[in-house]
Amino acid sequence: MQESRIQLVCGELDLAELKIPARIAEELKPLGGLGRNRVERVGLLFANYRDQGRDARLDFAPGVAHEGVRCVDTDADFLAAVSG
């Protein structure tokens, strides 16, 4: 799995605020910042993968919020790049 290429995709408009339940907020403090929304969180995950030497790519689907089906074109671009 270490050699697998990774694509992270997020809608550029996926900015809904992350609401952390109070009962687990204290447990999450040691993790540091989690990001305020999916755009920030996927950015943190991407940075973590890169820090670990993983071959990761981060793509933002233009004009898309939290709508996975609308990210298919972005996925197709990645698959074409890694297969050819």
Helices and strands as residue ranges (DSSP letters): E 6-11, H 22-28, G 29-31, H 38-51, E 56-61, G 68-71, H 72-83
